[in-house]
């Protein structure tokens, strides 16, 4: 089987749902921009050379429906010969798209593919516009439709993750993200056009565009004391708050994946290879424990130990589940290698985009630090976990 090389991996900023810079920016526009930016960074490859585009999207309906994995490239100016698909594995959709596109290259079916993810949680709410759980099945297994917040409470209660530890973890996420912003470490982030509608003297609104160049959910002034004052939002006597949960976010990300033949033909320099990817199921009512099972499964597949991994990106859907997974995997003493630029609590979790967003961040950090192996993992709604292993190219 051939190797699949990631040549470029980039993302837009992540901006807060309903309040952030992208609240008036349609998801297609975010995707179109990041695809065009990806091609500009690889000028030797033309859109016609791309065989397929795989895009993760958690709720592919409304503005991000009609197969946005096909619609986006078409709006971006790719020729009709370039096919596209939308991939949905909930929170791992972007990573699933990367694995699927990589497998095409590994199998010899494609030489050049694009993968990524997009989600506008402003335009399409969590759960979609018209969720309809199966009425008979919910009587037997309502846990399959559990609120994500309730699953986080379940993890905290069952595995004794204290409110104090959750808040401390969240504080560190914001501090790491704020430091990374200040030091310009988000090199994978591409300043992105954002839409706004400005009220005119005539009483009408004018559509205007500005450039957004930072993740706008990071709170550098966060304190542990301030987090402790927040009320729980999912259970009256719970410990999960808005402050120790991921932010609902809008954003897009994409990466270019090629074969060795394409590397030589176009004179490209790869960043890394996706060497292994796996998924695993867990109980739906504690879906956040997914990484605790997916990461050991991944390392067994690769024949590696936790000590072999130089950097980790473990999605912070909630502090309770991230902390539990980190502790169970046995890497709590390696916190300086986990989410080193902050995680979703500070930077946001744009659902179907997150898997591709974390890939971009992980690879940028692996390059900067010269780390051979990096792991990306996340929990997944419905009770699953996913994990991928990336190897830095010389």
C-alpha positions as CSV (number, residue, x, y, z in Angstrom):
1,X,0.0,0.0,0.0
2,X,1.3,3.5,-0.9
3,X,1.9,6.3,1.5
4,X,-0.5,9.3,1.7
5,X,1.3,12.6,2.2
6,X,-0.2,15.8,3.7
7,X,1.4,18.7,1.9
8,X,-0.7,21.6,3.3
9,X,-3.1,21.7,6.2
10,X,-4.8,25.0,7.0
11,X,-7.9,26.5,8.7
12,X,-10.0,29.6,9.1
13,X,-10.3,31.1,12.6
14,X,-12.9,29.6,14.8
15,X,-15.6,32.2,15.7
16,X,-18.4,32.0,18.3
17,X,-21.8,30.9,17.2
18,X,-24.3,33.7,16.9
19,X,-22.0,36.3,18.4
20,X,-18.6,35.9,16.6
21,X,-17.1,37.3,13.5
22,X,-18.7,34.6,11.2
23,X,-22.3,34.9,12.4
24,X,-23.3,36.5,9.0
25,X,-20.9,34.4,6.9
26,X,-22.5,31.5,5.1
27,X,-20.8,28.1,5.5
28,X,-20.3,27.8,1.8
29,X,-18.2,31.0,1.8
30,X,-16.0,29.7,4.6
31,X,-15.4,26.5,2.7
32,X,-14.9,28.2,-0.7
33,X,-12.3,30.5,0.9
34,X,-10.3,27.8,2.6
35,X,-10.3,25.7,-0.6
36,X,-9.1,28.6,-2.7
37,X,-6.4,29.4,-0.1
38,X,-5.3,25.8,-0.1
39,X,-4.8,25.9,-3.9
40,X,-3.0,29.2,-3.8
41,X,-0.5,27.7,-1.3
42,X,0.2,24.8,-3.8
43,X,0.3,26.8,-7.1
44,X,2.0,24.0,-9.0
45,X,-1.2,22.0,-8.7
46,X,-4.3,23.2,-10.6
47,X,-7.9,22.5,-9.5
48,X,-8.3,20.2,-12.5
49,X,-5.5,18.0,-11.1
50,X,-7.6,17.2,-7.9
51,X,-9.4,13.9,-8.1
52,X,-11.8,14.2,-5.3
53,X,-12.8,16.4,-2.3
54,X,-14.1,14.9,1.0
55,X,-15.6,17.4,3.5
56,X,-16.8,16.7,7.0
57,X,-20.0,18.3,8.1
58,X,-22.0,17.3,11.2
59,X,-25.4,18.7,10.2
60,X,-25.4,18.8,6.3
61,X,-28.6,20.6,5.8
62,X,-30.0,24.1,5.1
63,X,-27.1,26.4,4.0
64,X,-24.6,23.6,4.4
65,X,-26.7,20.9,2.8
66,X,-27.1,19.6,-0.8
67,X,-23.7,17.8,-0.5
68,X,-21.6,20.8,0.6
69,X,-18.5,18.6,-0.2
70,X,-19.5,19.0,-3.9
71,X,-21.1,22.4,-3.8
72,X,-18.2,24.1,-2.1
73,X,-15.5,23.1,-4.7
74,X,-17.9,24.1,-7.5
75,X,-18.5,27.5,-6.1
76,X,-14.8,27.8,-5.5
77,X,-14.2,27.4,-9.3
78,X,-13.1,23.8,-9.5
79,X,-14.0,22.1,-12.8
80,X,-17.1,19.9,-12.9
81,X,-14.8,16.9,-13.3
82,X,-13.7,17.2,-9.7
83,X,-16.0,15.1,-7.6
84,X,-17.0,15.8,-4.0
85,X,-18.6,14.1,-1.0
86,X,-19.9,15.1,2.5
87,X,-18.7,12.9,5.3
88,X,-20.5,12.7,8.7
89,X,-19.1,11.0,11.7
90,X,-20.4,13.7,14.0
91,X,-17.4,15.3,15.9
92,X,-14.9,13.2,14.0
93,X,-16.3,14.1,10.5
94,X,-13.3,16.2,9.5
95,X,-10.8,13.5,10.5
96,X,-13.0,10.8,8.9
97,X,-12.8,12.9,5.7
98,X,-9.0,13.0,5.9
99,X,-8.8,9.3,6.5
100,X,-11.1,8.5,3.6
101,X,-9.2,10.8,1.2
102,X,-5.9,9.3,2.4
103,X,-7.1,5.8,1.8
104,X,-7.9,6.7,-1.8
105,X,-4.3,7.7,-2.3
106,X,-3.0,4.7,-0.3
107,X,-5.1,2.3,-2.5
108,X,-3.8,3.8,-5.7
109,X,-7.2,5.1,-6.7
110,X,-6.2,8.8,-6.6
111,X,-2.9,10.8,-6.7
112,X,-4.3,14.1,-5.4
113,X,-7.2,14.6,-3.0
114,X,-8.5,17.3,-0.7
115,X,-10.1,16.7,2.7
116,X,-11.4,18.9,5.5
117,X,-14.5,20.0,7.2
118,X,-16.9,22.9,7.6
119,X,-19.6,23.8,10.2
120,X,-21.6,26.9,10.8
121,X,-23.3,26.4,14.1
122,X,-24.8,29.8,13.7
123,X,-26.7,28.9,10.5
124,X,-27.4,25.2,11.5
125,X,-28.1,24.6,15.2
126,X,-26.9,21.6,17.2
127,X,-29.1,18.8,16.3
128,X,-30.2,20.3,13.0
129,X,-33.3,22.2,12.1
130,X,-35.8,19.4,12.6
131,X,-34.5,16.5,14.8
132,X,-36.9,13.6,15.2
133,X,-35.7,10.8,17.5
134,X,-37.3,7.4,16.8
135,X,-40.4,7.3,19.2
136,X,-40.4,3.6,20.0
137,X,-36.6,3.3,20.3
138,X,-36.3,6.2,22.7
139,X,-38.6,4.3,25.1
140,X,-36.0,1.5,25.3
141,X,-32.7,3.4,24.7
142,X,-33.2,7.2,25.3
143,X,-29.5,7.3,26.1
144,X,-28.7,7.3,22.3
145,X,-30.3,10.7,22.1
146,X,-28.7,12.1,25.3
147,X,-27.8,15.7,25.4
148,X,-24.0,16.1,25.1
149,X,-24.0,18.1,28.3
150,X,-25.7,15.3,30.2
151,X,-23.1,12.8,28.9
152,X,-20.5,15.2,30.3
153,X,-22.2,15.2,33.7
154,X,-22.4,11.4,33.6
155,X,-18.6,11.2,33.0
156,X,-17.9,13.6,35.8
157,X,-20.2,11.8,38.2
158,X,-19.2,8.2,37.4
159,X,-15.5,8.8,37.3
160,X,-15.2,11.4,40.0
161,X,-13.9,14.4,37.9
162,X,-14.3,17.3,40.3
163,X,-15.7,20.7,39.4
164,X,-12.4,22.2,40.6
165,X,-10.3,20.1,38.3
166,X,-12.7,20.8,35.4
167,X,-12.4,24.6,36.0
168,X,-8.6,24.4,36.3
169,X,-8.3,22.5,33.1
170,X,-10.5,25.1,31.3
171,X,-8.4,27.9,32.7
172,X,-5.3,26.3,31.3
173,X,-6.9,25.9,27.9
174,X,-7.6,29.7,27.7
175,X,-4.1,30.6,29.0
176,X,-2.4,28.4,26.5
177,X,-4.5,29.7,23.7
178,X,-4.0,33.3,24.7
179,X,-0.2,32.7,24.9
180,X,-0.2,31.1,21.5
181,X,-2.1,34.0,20.0
182,X,0.3,36.5,21.5
183,X,3.3,34.6,20.2
184,X,1.9,34.1,16.8
185,X,1.9,30.3,17.0
186,X,-1.2,29.6,15.0
187,X,0.7,29.4,11.8
188,X,-2.0,27.1,10.3
189,X,-4.6,29.9,10.5
190,X,-5.4,31.8,7.3
191,X,-7.0,35.3,7.8
192,X,-10.4,34.9,6.4
193,X,-13.0,37.2,4.9
194,X,-16.1,37.6,7.1
195,X,-19.5,39.1,6.2
196,X,-21.4,41.7,8.2
197,X,-24.6,43.6,7.5
198,X,-24.3,47.3,8.4
199,X,-27.3,49.5,9.0
200,X,-27.5,52.5,6.6
201,X,-29.1,55.9,7.2
202,X,-31.8,54.8,4.7
203,X,-32.8,52.0,7.1
204,X,-31.5,49.3,4.8
205,X,-28.6,47.0,5.4
206,X,-25.4,46.9,3.4
207,X,-23.4,43.8,3.0
208,X,-19.7,44.4,3.9
209,X,-16.6,42.3,4.3
210,X,-13.8,42.4,6.7
211,X,-10.8,40.1,7.5
212,X,-10.9,38.0,10.6
213,X,-7.5,36.8,11.7
214,X,-8.0,35.4,15.2
215,X,-10.1,32.8,17.0
216,X,-12.5,35.1,18.8
217,X,-13.5,32.9,21.7
218,X,-10.3,33.0,23.6
219,X,-10.6,34.8,26.9
220,X,-7.2,35.9,28.1
221,X,-8.7,37.4,31.2
222,X,-10.2,34.1,32.4
223,X,-9.6,33.3,36.0
224,X,-10.2,30.1,38.0
225,X,-12.3,32.2,40.5
226,X,-14.4,33.5,37.6
227,X,-15.0,30.0,36.3
228,X,-16.0,28.8,39.8
229,X,-18.8,31.4,39.9
230,X,-20.6,30.0,36.8
231,X,-23.7,27.9,37.3
232,X,-24.1,24.4,36.0
233,X,-26.2,24.4,32.8
234,X,-27.2,20.7,32.4
235,X,-28.0,19.6,35.9
236,X,-29.2,21.5,38.9
237,X,-26.4,20.1,41.2
238,X,-24.0,19.4,38.3
239,X,-20.4,20.5,37.6
240,X,-20.5,21.1,33.9
241,X,-20.8,24.8,33.0
242,X,-20.5,27.0,30.0
243,X,-16.9,27.7,31.2
244,X,-15.7,24.1,31.2
245,X,-17.4,23.1,28.0
246,X,-16.3,23.6,24.4
247,X,-17.6,26.7,22.6
248,X,-20.0,26.2,19.7
249,X,-18.3,27.7,16.8
250,X,-18.2,28.4,13.0
251,X,-15.2,27.5,10.9
252,X,-13.6,25.5,8.0
253,X,-10.4,23.7,7.4
254,X,-8.8,21.8,4.5
255,X,-5.7,19.8,3.7
256,X,-4.1,18.6,0.5
257,X,-3.2,14.9,0.4
258,X,-1.0,13.4,-2.4
259,X,0.9,10.3,-3.5
260,X,4.6,10.0,-3.8
261,X,4.2,10.2,-7.6
262,X,2.5,13.6,-7.2
263,X,5.2,14.8,-4.8
264,X,7.8,14.1,-7.5
265,X,5.7,15.4,-10.4
266,X,4.9,18.7,-8.8
267,X,8.0,19.2,-6.7
268,X,6.1,19.3,-3.4
269,X,7.4,19.0,0.1
270,X,5.2,17.0,2.5
271,X,4.6,17.8,6.1
272,X,3.5,14.4,7.4
273,X,1.9,11.1,6.6
274,X,-1.3,9.8,8.1
275,X,-0.2,6.3,9.1
276,X,-3.0,4.9,11.2
277,X,-6.7,5.7,12.0
278,X,-9.2,4.0,14.1
279,X,-12.7,4.3,15.6
280,X,-14.4,2.6,18.5
281,X,-17.8,2.5,20.1
282,X,-18.7,3.2,23.7
283,X,-21.9,3.8,25.8
284,X,-23.9,6.7,24.3
285,X,-24.7,8.2,27.7
286,X,-21.0,8.7,28.4
287,X,-19.8,9.4,24.8
288,X,-17.0,11.6,26.1
289,X,-14.9,8.6,27.1
290,X,-14.3,7.7,23.5
291,X,-10.6,8.8,23.4
292,X,-9.9,6.6,26.4
293,X,-10.6,3.6,24.2
294,X,-9.7,4.9,20.7
295,X,-6.1,6.0,21.6
296,X,-5.0,2.6,23.1
297,X,-6.5,0.9,20.1
298,X,-4.6,3.2,17.8
299,X,-1.3,2.7,19.5
300,X,-1.8,-1.1,19.4
301,X,-2.4,-0.9,15.7
302,X,0.8,1.1,15.2
303,X,2.9,-0.9,17.7
304,X,3.7,2.2,19.7
305,X,3.5,3.3,23.3
306,X,2.3,6.6,24.8
307,X,6.0,7.4,25.4
308,X,6.6,7.4,21.6
309,X,4.1,10.2,21.0
310,X,5.5,13.7,21.1
311,X,2.3,15.8,20.8
312,X,-1.4,15.2,21.4
313,X,-4.5,17.0,20.2
314,X,-7.4,15.6,22.3
315,X,-10.5,17.5,21.6
316,X,-11.9,19.3,24.6
317,X,-15.6,18.7,24.1
318,X,-15.9,19.0,27.9
319,X,-13.2,19.3,30.5
320,X,-14.7,16.3,32.3
321,X,-14.3,13.9,29.4
322,X,-10.9,15.2,28.3
323,X,-9.5,14.9,31.8
324,X,-10.9,11.4,32.3
325,X,-9.5,10.2,29.0
326,X,-6.1,11.8,29.7
327,X,-5.9,10.1,33.2
328,X,-7.1,6.7,32.0
329,X,-4.6,6.7,29.1
330,X,-1.9,7.5,31.6
331,X,-0.6,10.7,30.1
332,X,-1.6,13.2,32.8
333,X,2.1,13.7,33.6
334,X,2.6,14.9,29.9
335,X,0.2,17.8,30.0
336,X,2.9,20.0,28.4
337,X,2.5,17.9,25.2
338,X,-1.3,17.9,25.2
339,X,-3.2,20.7,23.4
340,X,-0.2,22.9,23.7
341,X,-2.0,25.9,22.1
342,X,-5.2,25.4,24.0
343,X,-8.2,23.3,23.0
344,X,-11.9,23.6,22.1
345,X,-12.8,25.1,25.5
346,X,-10.9,28.2,24.4
347,X,-10.8,27.9,20.6
348,X,-14.1,26.4,19.9
349,X,-15.5,23.1,18.5
350,X,-17.0,23.7,15.0
351,X,-18.3,20.1,15.0
352,X,-17.8,18.7,11.4
353,X,-14.7,20.9,11.0
354,X,-12.9,20.0,14.2
355,X,-11.2,16.9,13.0
356,X,-9.6,18.8,10.1
357,X,-8.9,21.9,12.3
358,X,-7.1,19.8,14.9
359,X,-5.1,18.2,12.2
360,X,-3.9,21.6,10.9
361,X,-2.9,22.6,14.4
362,X,-1.2,19.4,15.3
363,X,0.9,19.3,12.1
364,X,2.0,22.9,12.5
365,X,3.1,22.2,16.1
366,X,4.9,19.0,15.0
367,X,6.8,20.9,12.4
368,X,7.7,23.7,14.8
369,X,8.9,21.3,17.5
370,X,10.4,18.6,15.2
371,X,8.2,15.9,16.7
372,X,8.1,12.6,14.9
373,X,4.7,11.3,16.0
374,X,1.5,13.1,16.9
375,X,-1.9,11.8,17.8
376,X,-5.3,13.4,17.3
377,X,-8.3,12.1,19.1
378,X,-11.9,13.1,20.0
379,X,-15.1,11.8,21.5
380,X,-18.1,11.5,19.1
381,X,-21.8,12.0,19.7
382,X,-23.8,8.8,19.9
383,X,-21.0,7.0,21.8
384,X,-17.8,6.7,19.9
385,X,-14.2,7.7,19.8
386,X,-11.7,8.3,17.0
387,X,-7.9,8.6,16.9
388,X,-5.3,9.1,14.2
389,X,-1.5,8.9,14.1
390,X,0.6,11.3,12.0
391,X,4.3,10.9,11.3
392,X,6.4,13.9,10.5
393,X,8.3,13.8,7.1
394,X,12.0,14.5,7.0
